[in-house]
């Protein structure tokens, strides 16, 4: 009896808790409010920065912040034109460069909290390369992939009372789920961004970088460099759940004409 009731409650939660991804229109699970996950993400972002060494390379730091500002402007412009500015409520953008040459990675938490690791910069090579990565990572936040993963994780762990309640019930588990949901940490398992999410971020990010004034034709070239980085070995953390390189490049080339419609005339 109680099993049937619980199953019914879960089914109702899933049916009534759906959101729509900007740009692609895909429906996604939404059991966590944006306010909750943005607030918790800000706390965890500070923890990451406090436990890391920020780069003191003034030129590289300035480039990360400059590209970030341009991508932020592109996002805000796009969302305003689509009547979706409300989706950015609570965003307090930050762009930081962490000194770690062994980590080939970058990420963006819900709320616009971005971190790059110096290990990815040689593959980026230049500002356009940074913009490709920045657009992709920011796209994860705009598409609410972290919230979607967190919702799925909470559902799987029987945490259906909201994020703030879950923090009170099991703070350690909730913190771990949050970090894993936004792609931080090891052994992420099912909570890593899915290949569908990664492809969606490629698509949306390509549009954002183009609106920001960067050349979308450089995106396939960057991903070929990233493919070469793996050299047939285990891929860098940044590629851990990404689509096969040939598939990704083919898809990006398919999306470039659409992205170019956003170029300034």
VOZALUM-26686 format. One record per residue (C-alpha): residue in three letters; chain; x, y negated, z negated. Coordinates in steps of 0.001 Angstrom, whole numbers, plus 500000, padded with zeros to 6 digits. Each point is the difference from the previous one (the first is absolute). Example, Ala and Ser with C-alpha at 12.3 -4.5 7.8 and 13.67 -1.06 7.14 Angstrom:
REM residues 2
MIRO:resn:chain:xx:yy:zz
MIRO:ALA:A:512300:504500:492200
MIRO:SER:A:501370:496560:500660
REM end
This chain:
REM residues 265
MIRO:resn:chain:xx:yy:zz
MIRO:UNK:A:500000:500000:500000
MIRO:UNK:A:502624:497475:498908
MIRO:UNK:A:502209:501045:502909
MIRO:UNK:A:497201:499149:502418
MIRO:UNK:A:499379:496670:498285
MIRO:UNK:A:503708:499108:500144
MIRO:UNK:A:500195:500998:503655
MIRO:UNK:A:496979:497811:500732
MIRO:UNK:A:501559:497038:498169
MIRO:UNK:A:503237:500413:501914
MIRO:UNK:A:498119:500215:503292
MIRO:UNK:A:498061:496836:499170
MIRO:UNK:A:503222:498207:499053
MIRO:UNK:A:501596:500929:503307
MIRO:UNK:A:496979:499026:502074
MIRO:UNK:A:499476:496640:498293
MIRO:UNK:A:503671:499065:499636
MIRO:UNK:A:501178:499335:503529
MIRO:UNK:A:501856:497058:501488
MIRO:UNK:A:501011:499060:503540
MIRO:UNK:A:503614:499498:501109
MIRO:UNK:A:500579:496646:501749
MIRO:UNK:A:501091:500255:503670
MIRO:UNK:A:499294:503730:500444
MIRO:UNK:A:496546:500196:498370
MIRO:UNK:A:500740:503367:498383
MIRO:UNK:A:497907:500897:496942
MIRO:UNK:A:501926:500809:496820
MIRO:UNK:A:499336:501099:496428
MIRO:UNK:A:499757:497080:497562
MIRO:UNK:A:499576:501024:496358
MIRO:UNK:A:502401:497348:498662
MIRO:UNK:A:499336:496269:500098
MIRO:UNK:A:502537:497764:501726
MIRO:UNK:A:500228:497843:496879
MIRO:UNK:A:500989:502997:497880
MIRO:UNK:A:502646:501413:502302
MIRO:UNK:A:501489:496574:500783
MIRO:UNK:A:500309:499228:496288
MIRO:UNK:A:501648:503333:499235
MIRO:UNK:A:502252:499723:503047
MIRO:UNK:A:501302:496626:498835
MIRO:UNK:A:501008:501562:496677
MIRO:UNK:A:501756:502928:501688
MIRO:UNK:A:501713:497709:502519
MIRO:UNK:A:501536:498041:497132
MIRO:UNK:A:501167:503265:498442
MIRO:UNK:A:501696:500990:503262
MIRO:UNK:A:501753:496640:500321
MIRO:UNK:A:501057:499996:496348
MIRO:UNK:A:501599:503414:500424
MIRO:UNK:A:501694:499177:503311
MIRO:UNK:A:502842:497760:501109
MIRO:UNK:A:498840:497291:502362
MIRO:UNK:A:502277:499112:502890
MIRO:UNK:A:502112:496866:499677
MIRO:UNK:A:500667:499841:503733
MIRO:UNK:A:498471:496585:500651
MIRO:UNK:A:499707:500488:503761
MIRO:UNK:A:498259:503354:499775
MIRO:UNK:A:497704:498892:497178
MIRO:UNK:A:499034:496899:501985
MIRO:UNK:A:499211:502164:503044
MIRO:UNK:A:497724:502317:497978
MIRO:UNK:A:498132:497033:498542
MIRO:UNK:A:499791:498226:503370
MIRO:UNK:A:498601:503048:501786
MIRO:UNK:A:497678:500642:497088
MIRO:UNK:A:498644:496476:500168
MIRO:UNK:A:499354:500322:503735
MIRO:UNK:A:498264:503364:499620
MIRO:UNK:A:497948:498612:497104
MIRO:UNK:A:498915:497100:502200
MIRO:UNK:A:499083:502405:502802
MIRO:UNK:A:497910:502125:497652
MIRO:UNK:A:498187:497010:498523
MIRO:UNK:A:499328:498606:503479
MIRO:UNK:A:498698:503332:501309
MIRO:UNK:A:497767:500611:497003
MIRO:UNK:A:498602:496450:500157
MIRO:UNK:A:499125:500378:503679
MIRO:UNK:A:498209:503268:499270
MIRO:UNK:A:498112:498541:497037
MIRO:UNK:A:501893:502296:497627
MIRO:UNK:A:501925:497522:497860
MIRO:UNK:A:498172:501328:496940
MIRO:UNK:A:501942:503250:500432
MIRO:UNK:A:503123:498079:498937
MIRO:UNK:A:498549:498932:496652
MIRO:UNK:A:502586:500512:497278
MIRO:UNK:A:502951:500197:502396
MIRO:UNK:A:503075:498335:498538
MIRO:UNK:A:502677:500687:502585
MIRO:UNK:A:503584:500788:499036
MIRO:UNK:A:502908:501089:502181
MIRO:UNK:A:503129:501380:498351
MIRO:UNK:A:503145:501778:501165
MIRO:UNK:A:501360:502731:497719
MIRO:UNK:A:503723:500759:500136
MIRO:UNK:A:500094:503716:500775
MIRO:UNK:A:501932:501005:503115
MIRO:UNK:A:499106:503690:499663
MIRO:UNK:A:496247:499488:500091
MIRO:UNK:A:498592:499581:503502
MIRO:UNK:A:496584:498759:499006
MIRO:UNK:A:497589:497108:499565
MIRO:UNK:A:496495:499786:498570
MIRO:UNK:A:497129:497643:499271
MIRO:UNK:A:497775:500381:496963
MIRO:UNK:A:496350:498928:499961
MIRO:UNK:A:499901:496241:499531
MIRO:UNK:A:502892:499278:502358
MIRO:UNK:A:502910:501085:497780
MIRO:UNK:A:502789:500934:502444
MIRO:UNK:A:503397:501572:499384
MIRO:UNK:A:502718:500759:502531
MIRO:UNK:A:503111:502028:499212
MIRO:UNK:A:503298:498921:501528
MIRO:UNK:A:500449:503522:501380
MIRO:UNK:A:497400:499375:502697
MIRO:UNK:A:501526:496766:501296
MIRO:UNK:A:502672:501584:502249
MIRO:UNK:A:497216:501803:501857
MIRO:UNK:A:497920:496842:500228
MIRO:UNK:A:503093:498255:501415
MIRO:UNK:A:498342:496595:500237
MIRO:UNK:A:496990:497925:499015
MIRO:UNK:A:497732:501668:502542
MIRO:UNK:A:500866:503402:498563
MIRO:UNK:A:499130:498738:496532
MIRO:UNK:A:496708:498655:501383
MIRO:UNK:A:499116:503427:501411
MIRO:UNK:A:500507:501621:496602
MIRO:UNK:A:498365:497105:498147
MIRO:UNK:A:496939:500085:502247
MIRO:UNK:A:499667:503747:499506
MIRO:UNK:A:500297:499845:496208
MIRO:UNK:A:497672:497011:499613
MIRO:UNK:A:497519:501823:502220
MIRO:UNK:A:499828:502763:497384
MIRO:UNK:A:498859:497407:497453
MIRO:UNK:A:497501:498325:502327
MIRO:UNK:A:498568:503389:500971
MIRO:UNK:A:499714:500811:496274
MIRO:UNK:A:501844:503282:500441
MIRO:UNK:A:501238:499854:496402
MIRO:UNK:A:496473:499534:498710
MIRO:UNK:A:498817:502854:502191
MIRO:UNK:A:502738:502338:498743
MIRO:UNK:A:499315:498924:496418
MIRO:UNK:A:496291:500687:500473
MIRO:UNK:A:500745:503462:501365
MIRO:UNK:A:502419:500709:497149
MIRO:UNK:A:497553:498881:497338
MIRO:UNK:A:497276:502116:501571
MIRO:UNK:A:502325:503018:500045
MIRO:UNK:A:500872:499436:496336
MIRO:UNK:A:496407:499450:498873
MIRO:UNK:A:500560:496304:499243
MIRO:UNK:A:496762:498485:501265
MIRO:UNK:A:499518:497157:497495
MIRO:UNK:A:502142:497354:501649
MIRO:UNK:A:503692:499180:499856
MIRO:UNK:A:499943:497949:496795
MIRO:UNK:A:498216:502818:498144
MIRO:UNK:A:502423:502537:501446
MIRO:UNK:A:502936:497957:498710
MIRO:UNK:A:498525:500169:496503
MIRO:UNK:A:499238:503709:500248
MIRO:UNK:A:503310:501133:501448
MIRO:UNK:A:502472:497134:500601
MIRO:UNK:A:502925:502240:500993
MIRO:UNK:A:498035:501905:502625
MIRO:UNK:A:498369:496834:501317
MIRO:UNK:A:503339:498196:500342
MIRO:UNK:A:501472:502960:501861
MIRO:UNK:A:497016:500200:502322
MIRO:UNK:A:500202:496282:500708
MIRO:UNK:A:503710:500063:500873
MIRO:UNK:A:499530:503044:502176
MIRO:UNK:A:496929:498523:501664
MIRO:UNK:A:501978:497015:501286
MIRO:UNK:A:502907:502186:501134
MIRO:UNK:A:502503:499551:497163
MIRO:UNK:A:501732:502858:498239
MIRO:UNK:A:501104:503530:500760
MIRO:UNK:A:498007:503160:500647
MIRO:UNK:A:496902:498088:500950
MIRO:UNK:A:498252:503005:501523
MIRO:UNK:A:496425:499318:501126
MIRO:UNK:A:500279:496397:498894
MIRO:UNK:A:502474:498989:502649
MIRO:UNK:A:498431:497939:502724
MIRO:UNK:A:498528:502425:502502
MIRO:UNK:A:501095:500043:503613
MIRO:UNK:A:496665:498413:500825
MIRO:UNK:A:500804:497141:497623
MIRO:UNK:A:503476:499612:501476
MIRO:UNK:A:498644:499845:503546
MIRO:UNK:A:497388:497498:498876
MIRO:UNK:A:502719:497861:498395
MIRO:UNK:A:502027:500171:503226
MIRO:UNK:A:496973:498754:501947
MIRO:UNK:A:499014:497213:497608
MIRO:UNK:A:503594:499001:499279
MIRO:UNK:A:500737:499623:503716
MIRO:UNK:A:497195:497450:500224
MIRO:UNK:A:501161:498112:496914
MIRO:UNK:A:503625:499724:501189
MIRO:UNK:A:498812:498777:503398
MIRO:UNK:A:497777:497318:498471
MIRO:UNK:A:503034:498989:497916
MIRO:UNK:A:501898:499315:503226
MIRO:UNK:A:502181:503100:500307
MIRO:UNK:A:500383:502137:503124
MIRO:UNK:A:497911:503217:499809
MIRO:UNK:A:502098:501548:502792
MIRO:UNK:A:502775:500384:497418
MIRO:UNK:A:497928:502345:497827
MIRO:UNK:A:500642:503220:501992
MIRO:UNK:A:503701:499110:500117
MIRO:UNK:A:500104:499666:496222
MIRO:UNK:A:498290:503369:499485
MIRO:UNK:A:502515:501637:502354
MIRO:UNK:A:502765:498630:497756
MIRO:UNK:A:498173:501383:496967
MIRO:UNK:A:499683:503368:501759
MIRO:UNK:A:503748:500000:500680
MIRO:UNK:A:500635:499296:496321
MIRO:UNK:A:498560:503391:499057
MIRO:UNK:A:502433:501718:502376
MIRO:UNK:A:498105:503262:499791
MIRO:UNK:A:500350:500049:496214
MIRO:UNK:A:497410:499232:497322
MIRO:UNK:A:498463:496645:500929
MIRO:UNK:A:500528:496836:497958
MIRO:UNK:A:497399:499347:497306
MIRO:UNK:A:498414:497439:502293
MIRO:UNK:A:499149:502777:502496
MIRO:UNK:A:498962:502681:497530
MIRO:UNK:A:496383:500227:501114
MIRO:UNK:A:500084:498035:503223
MIRO:UNK:A:498784:501503:503262
MIRO:UNK:A:502443:501856:502245
MIRO:UNK:A:502309:497471:501612
MIRO:UNK:A:498903:500729:503574
MIRO:UNK:A:496332:499721:499025
MIRO:UNK:A:500529:496755:498085
MIRO:UNK:A:501924:498342:502820
MIRO:UNK:A:497420:501087:502577
MIRO:UNK:A:497165:498611:497850
MIRO:UNK:A:501796:496703:499392
MIRO:UNK:A:500641:499564:503711
MIRO:UNK:A:496274:500606:500538
MIRO:UNK:A:499120:497259:497483
MIRO:UNK:A:502463:497379:501293
MIRO:UNK:A:497605:498563:502668
MIRO:UNK:A:497364:499466:497296
MIRO:UNK:A:502561:498344:497725
MIRO:UNK:A:501082:497659:502785
MIRO:UNK:A:496485:498599:500227
MIRO:UNK:A:500800:498345:496660
MIRO:UNK:A:503090:498210:501316
MIRO:UNK:A:499849:496251:500066
MIRO:UNK:A:499573:498657:503514
REM end
